[in-house]
């Protein structure tokens, strides 16, 4: 077992012992089954672990084959940096990976359609509603390598990012990279202050599907 997997397993065991973190996940709509399936974790204040990850929720990141390559850590206390990642290396550059692509690729292949969202929480929530062709970029990081990964099985991608300025800029970047590899891109605009998870939890699966179906194909960029 490699060191990354050992760390992920340790974080997962710590989450299972922490009632407050489990209650937090429940309040955000994350089911117990998802905690197990996606091997979510928690980093306690431990002097042997870098302080940048203390008191954060852990989302393990896997490559297309299901091999762990790193993790994203989300604050639980409204720290200035909402998300922090393991240090980038030859094995891990956050813009190259999609979460959780190793689970989603079968559904993407079957439908030839993918839904691209902004964060791991969004991906998990949409997948809980049965939208198994959903993957997430690491925040607004989306590189050509990730576009090529989607293009292996998807002919069309609905890009549903947060309804803020950063999300709008990221949408256009995703559009550019996906169109460069021959994928049809449809940009989906969410209501102000909503993200994909909050929208589907509030209005349900059918309303979310109607939202993306009503979105028009975006114009080609110059």
C-alpha positions as CSV (number, residue, x, y, z in Angstrom):
1,X,0.0,0.0,0.0
2,X,1.4,3.4,-1.0
3,X,1.8,6.3,1.4
4,X,-1.1,8.3,-0.2
5,X,-3.5,5.4,0.3
6,X,-2.3,5.0,3.9
7,X,-2.9,8.6,4.6
8,X,-6.4,8.5,3.0
9,X,-7.3,5.4,5.1
10,X,-6.1,7.2,8.3
11,X,-8.2,10.3,7.5
12,X,-11.3,8.1,6.7
13,X,-11.0,6.4,10.1
14,X,-10.7,9.8,11.8
15,X,-13.9,11.0,10.2
16,X,-15.8,7.9,11.3
17,X,-14.8,8.8,14.9
18,X,-15.8,12.4,14.7
19,X,-19.5,13.1,15.4
20,X,-19.3,16.8,14.5
21,X,-17.9,16.2,11.1
22,X,-20.5,13.5,10.3
23,X,-23.2,15.9,11.4
24,X,-21.7,18.6,9.2
25,X,-21.8,16.2,6.2
26,X,-25.4,15.2,6.9
27,X,-26.4,18.9,7.1
28,X,-24.9,19.4,3.6
29,X,-26.8,16.5,2.2
30,X,-24.0,14.0,2.0
31,X,-25.3,10.5,2.8
32,X,-23.4,7.9,4.9
33,X,-23.2,5.7,1.9
34,X,-21.3,8.4,0.0
35,X,-18.9,8.9,2.9
36,X,-18.0,5.2,2.5
37,X,-18.1,5.0,-1.3
38,X,-15.9,8.1,-1.8
39,X,-13.7,7.3,1.3
40,X,-14.1,10.8,2.6
41,X,-11.8,11.7,5.5
42,X,-11.0,14.2,8.2
43,X,-7.7,15.6,9.5
44,X,-7.5,16.2,13.2
45,X,-5.0,18.5,14.8
46,X,-2.0,16.1,14.7
47,X,1.6,17.3,15.0
48,X,2.7,14.6,12.6
49,X,0.5,16.1,9.8
50,X,1.1,19.4,8.2
51,X,-1.0,22.2,9.8
52,X,-2.4,23.3,6.5
53,X,-4.7,20.3,6.5
54,X,-5.8,20.5,10.2
55,X,-9.6,20.4,10.8
56,X,-10.4,19.9,7.2
57,X,-12.6,17.5,5.3
58,X,-10.7,15.3,2.9
59,X,-11.7,14.3,-0.6
60,X,-9.3,11.7,-2.0
61,X,-8.4,12.2,-5.7
62,X,-7.9,9.2,-7.9
63,X,-6.7,8.8,-11.5
64,X,-8.8,7.3,-14.2
65,X,-7.8,3.8,-13.1
66,X,-8.8,4.3,-9.4
67,X,-5.3,4.8,-8.1
68,X,-5.1,7.5,-5.4
69,X,-2.9,10.4,-6.4
70,X,-3.6,13.0,-3.7
71,X,-6.4,14.8,-2.0
72,X,-8.3,18.1,-1.7
73,X,-9.0,19.4,1.8
74,X,-12.0,21.6,2.5
75,X,-12.2,23.9,5.5
76,X,-14.9,23.4,8.1
77,X,-14.3,26.7,9.9
78,X,-14.5,29.2,7.1
79,X,-10.7,29.6,6.8
80,X,-9.4,32.1,4.2
81,X,-8.4,29.3,1.9
82,X,-11.6,27.2,1.4
83,X,-9.7,24.4,-0.4
84,X,-6.1,23.3,-0.2
85,X,-4.5,20.5,-2.0
86,X,-1.5,18.2,-1.6
87,X,1.6,19.7,-3.1
88,X,1.7,19.4,-6.9
89,X,4.2,16.8,-8.2
90,X,4.8,14.7,-11.3
91,X,1.9,12.5,-10.1
92,X,-0.5,15.2,-9.1
93,X,-1.5,18.3,-10.8
94,X,-5.1,19.2,-9.8
95,X,-6.1,20.6,-13.2
96,X,-5.5,17.2,-14.9
97,X,-7.9,15.2,-12.8
98,X,-11.7,14.9,-12.6
99,X,-13.6,13.8,-9.5
100,X,-14.6,10.9,-9.4
101,X,-13.8,10.0,-13.0
102,X,-13.0,6.4,-12.3
103,X,-16.6,5.9,-11.1
104,X,-18.2,8.2,-13.7
105,X,-16.5,7.0,-16.9
106,X,-18.9,4.0,-17.4
107,X,-22.0,6.2,-17.3
108,X,-20.3,8.8,-19.5
109,X,-19.4,6.1,-22.0
110,X,-23.0,4.8,-22.0
111,X,-24.6,8.3,-22.4
112,X,-21.8,9.9,-24.4
113,X,-22.7,12.9,-22.2
114,X,-21.0,14.3,-19.1
115,X,-22.0,16.9,-16.5
116,X,-19.0,19.0,-15.3
117,X,-19.3,20.8,-12.0
118,X,-16.9,22.8,-9.9
119,X,-16.4,21.0,-6.7
120,X,-16.3,17.5,-5.1
121,X,-19.3,18.2,-2.9
122,X,-21.3,19.1,-6.0
123,X,-20.3,15.9,-7.8
124,X,-21.2,13.7,-4.9
125,X,-24.6,15.4,-4.4
126,X,-25.6,15.1,-8.1
127,X,-24.4,11.5,-8.2
128,X,-26.6,10.8,-5.1
129,X,-29.6,11.9,-7.3
130,X,-28.6,9.4,-10.0
131,X,-26.7,11.7,-12.3
132,X,-23.8,9.2,-12.5
133,X,-22.2,10.9,-15.5
134,X,-21.2,13.9,-13.2
135,X,-17.6,14.8,-12.6
136,X,-15.9,17.8,-10.9
137,X,-12.9,19.9,-11.6
138,X,-10.9,20.9,-8.6
139,X,-12.5,24.2,-8.1
140,X,-12.0,26.4,-11.2
141,X,-8.9,24.4,-12.2
142,X,-9.5,22.7,-15.5
143,X,-6.7,21.9,-17.9
144,X,-6.5,20.5,-21.4
145,X,-5.6,17.1,-20.0
146,X,-8.9,17.0,-18.2
147,X,-10.7,18.0,-21.4
148,X,-9.0,15.1,-23.3
149,X,-10.1,12.7,-20.5
150,X,-13.7,13.7,-21.0
151,X,-13.4,13.6,-24.8
152,X,-12.6,9.9,-24.6
153,X,-16.2,9.0,-23.9
154,X,-18.3,12.2,-24.1
155,X,-19.5,13.9,-27.2
156,X,-21.4,16.6,-25.2
157,X,-20.6,18.2,-21.9
158,X,-22.9,20.3,-19.8
159,X,-20.8,22.8,-17.8
160,X,-22.6,23.7,-14.6
161,X,-20.3,25.9,-12.5
162,X,-21.1,28.2,-9.6
163,X,-23.1,31.4,-10.3
164,X,-20.3,33.8,-9.5
165,X,-17.6,35.7,-11.4
166,X,-15.0,32.9,-10.9
167,X,-17.4,30.3,-12.1
168,X,-18.2,32.3,-15.2
169,X,-14.5,32.7,-16.1
170,X,-14.0,29.0,-15.5
171,X,-16.9,28.1,-17.7
172,X,-15.3,29.9,-20.7
173,X,-12.0,28.2,-20.1
174,X,-13.6,24.8,-19.9
175,X,-15.5,25.6,-23.1
176,X,-12.3,26.5,-24.9
177,X,-10.4,23.4,-23.9
178,X,-13.4,21.1,-24.6
179,X,-14.1,22.5,-28.0
180,X,-10.5,22.2,-28.9
181,X,-10.9,18.4,-28.6
182,X,-14.1,18.3,-30.5
183,X,-16.7,18.1,-27.7
184,X,-20.0,20.0,-27.9
185,X,-20.3,22.3,-24.9
186,X,-23.4,23.6,-23.3
187,X,-23.0,26.2,-20.6
188,X,-25.7,26.0,-17.9
189,X,-26.5,29.2,-16.0
190,X,-27.6,28.7,-12.4
191,X,-29.7,31.2,-10.5
192,X,-27.7,33.8,-8.6
193,X,-26.0,32.5,-5.4
194,X,-26.8,28.9,-6.3
195,X,-24.3,26.0,-6.9
196,X,-25.2,22.7,-8.5
197,X,-25.6,20.9,-5.1
198,X,-27.7,23.7,-3.5
199,X,-30.0,23.8,-6.5
200,X,-30.7,20.1,-6.8
201,X,-31.2,19.8,-3.0
202,X,-33.6,22.7,-3.0
203,X,-35.6,22.0,-6.2
204,X,-35.0,18.3,-7.0
205,X,-33.6,16.2,-9.8
206,X,-36.3,16.9,-12.4
207,X,-35.9,20.7,-12.0
208,X,-32.2,20.3,-12.4
209,X,-32.6,18.2,-15.6
210,X,-35.0,20.7,-16.9
211,X,-32.5,23.5,-16.2
212,X,-29.8,21.9,-18.3
213,X,-32.1,20.8,-21.0
214,X,-33.3,24.4,-21.4
215,X,-29.8,25.7,-21.8
216,X,-28.8,26.6,-25.3
217,X,-25.6,25.5,-27.0
218,X,-23.0,28.2,-26.4
219,X,-21.6,30.2,-29.3
220,X,-18.2,29.4,-30.7
221,X,-15.4,31.4,-29.3
222,X,-13.1,33.4,-31.5
